[in-house]
């Protein structure tokens, strides 16, 4: 019985650093990006985009398919939030397949460009 208790204590002490990690936001840099709001699924699987794809993009977004921002240099930015369970499509739906200017916190992690949106407006 003492051996089980001692093993449990050792395992609990080893797990403390893991429990302390939590969900802290990774540092990023503030940036403004201009580009087209795209339906990530259709754009990346079959190249669909533009005004003729707007209805499909809106339907996909309402079904939960993420929208993204395609910058003029070809970089795709995926909108994210530092709050767990905080979907971002509602910030971009009205601009689906249109040109926007987005300001927010850019992060690059594991080959993925993300942006935590602060402001979004129509690009003129």
N, C-alpha and C positions, 0 to 999 in steps of 0.2 A: 504494500500500500504506500509506503514511504517512497519507493522508487517511482510509482505512478505520479505522486504529488510533485516530486522533484522534477520529473520530466515535463510535467505540465507547466511548472514555473519557468523552466528554461525556455520552452517553446513560446510562452507568453512574452518573455523578455525579448526574444528574437523578433517577435511580431510587432513590437512597439514602434520601431522606425517606419514600418510599412503603414501602420495606422496613422502616424503623424503626418504623412505626406499630404493627404487631403486633395482638394481640387483648387490649386492656386493657378491663376492665369500666368502663362508664359509671357515674359516681357516682349514687347513688339515695338514697332516704330509707327508714328502717326504719318499718314499719307493720304493723298487724294488721287483717285484713279478714275479715268474716263473710259467708258466702253459700252458694250451692248449687253443688256440683260438676256441671258440665254437659259433655256431648259437644258440642264446638264445631261440628262439621259438622251434626248433626241439629238443634241448637238454632238455628243461624243460617240454615239453609236451609228448614226446615219447622216451626220452633217446638216440636219435640218435647222434652219434659223431664218430670221428676217420677218418682214411684215406678213407674208403668207403663212407663217407658222405660229402667229400670235395666238389664235384660238386654241391650238393644240398645246402650246406652252402654258397657257392659263389653266387649261383642264388638267394638265400634268401637275402643275404647281398646287392646285387645289386638292389633288389626290396625294400630295406629299412628296412629289419628285422635287428635289432641290433646284432652285434657280441659282445662277452664278453670273459673274461679270466677266465678259471677254474683252480684255484690254486691246488697244490698237497694236501692241507688240505681240499679240497671240497668247499672252498669259491669261489663264483662267483663275479668277479669285472666287473662292467659296465663302459665302457669308457664314459667320459663326457667332456664338455668344459665349461669354465666360460663365454664364449661368446655366447649369444643367437643365435640360428639357425646355429650352427656349428657342423654338423654331424661328427662322428668319425670313421665310417666303413672304410674309405679309408686308415686309418693308420694300419688296421689289415687285410684287405682283402687278401693280398698276403700271409699271414700266416694262412689262414683258415684251421682249424683242425690240425695245426702244433703246435709245442712247441716254446714258446717265452719267452723272458725276457723283462719285461716292467718296466721302471722307470717313476715315476710321483708323483702327489699329491693325496694321499688317503684321502677320506672322508667317514665317516659312518653316514648316516642320515636316520631316519625313517626305520631302518632295512635293508638298502641297502648299500652295499659297492660299492663305485665308485672310479675311478682313472682318473685323468686328465693327459693324456699321454705326456711325454716329449721325451722319447726315446723308441724304440722297436727294438729288434734284435732276430735272431733265437737262440733258446736255444740249446747248444751243450751238 
